[in-house]
Amino acid sequence: MNFEKYLKNIEYPKQKSSWNIAGTLQNGFYKFDTRPIQDNSKVCSFNTKADKIVFYIDNKYIVVDTKELITYLKKNKIKDVHLQNVLLNLEWNIIIND
């Protein structure tokens, strides 16, 4: 996964953090959680400092807003996320073909 090629003004956390990379994407500066999906799942914390969560599926980067995703999951009491279903219900997401 080489998501950083889509970012400008890249920064990395100075110490261990819940985000991996920060940078400008579509005129906004965000902190991103870009950890890969493993065993068909991605573990994320409700306490993350990441602004956006990045999923890499089928040669596409799917970027979702962390706060919106967490709010949706809590409101609907969802523990196992099926990304296709969630994307239909979130207002803020970006899909980048790699």
N, C-alpha and C positions, 0 to 999 in steps of 0.2 A: 504494500500500500504506500503510495507516494502522494498523499493528499497535499503536502506542503507546496507542490508545484502550482497549486491554485491560489496560494496565499501571497500577499505582499506584506512587508514590514514584519517579518517573522521574529518571534521571541520564543524562548523555551523557559520552563520554570527553573528557578535557581536552586530549588530543593524539591524533594519528592512531593508530588502533588496529584490531585485527581484529574488534572488536565495535562496533555502532552505537548501541545503546541498552541501558540497564539499568533494571530495575524489578521490582516484585513481581507475580508471576503465580501464582495458586493457593497463596498462603501461602509462597512461596519467592522470594527475591530473586536474580535471575539477570542475567547479561550476555548479550545476544542479538546474533547476526549476522543482520541483516535485509536484506542486500543482495539485490536482485531477481535472478530467473532471467533470463538473457539468452541468446538463440540456443539455447533449450531446454537450458541447462546453468547450473549454479551452481558457481563455483570456490571451494573452501574449502581452508584449509591445515591440516595436522596439528598445526601450532604455534599455532593460534588461541587467543586468550584468552577467547573466547566460551564460555559455559556451555551455551547452547542455539543451535541453528540453526533459522531460520524460513524456510519455503517458502510461497509464496502461489500456489495452484493452484485453479482452478475456484471462485473466491470462498470459499476456505477457507485459513486459516492452519494449516500443519502444523508443529508445534514438536517437534524431536527433541533428545535429549541428545547433546551433542558428543562426550564421551568414549565413550559407548556406541556411537555411530555409527562413530567412528574405530577402535575396537577391533573392531567387526564387519567393517569394510572391510579392515583389516589381516589379520585371522584368515582371511577368505575370499578374500583377494587380489583384491578388487574395485576397479576403477578407474572404471568407468562405473556410476553408481548409478541403478537404476530404483526410484524412491521407493516405489511400491506394494509391490514385493517386499521392500524393506528394512523397511517399517513392520510387516510380518508377523513379522519376526524381532527387533524391538527391544521391550524391555519398557517404556521410558519414551517416550511420545509423547502429544501433545495435539493434537486437531483442533478448531479454532474456526471455526464458520460465520460469515462476515462479512455 
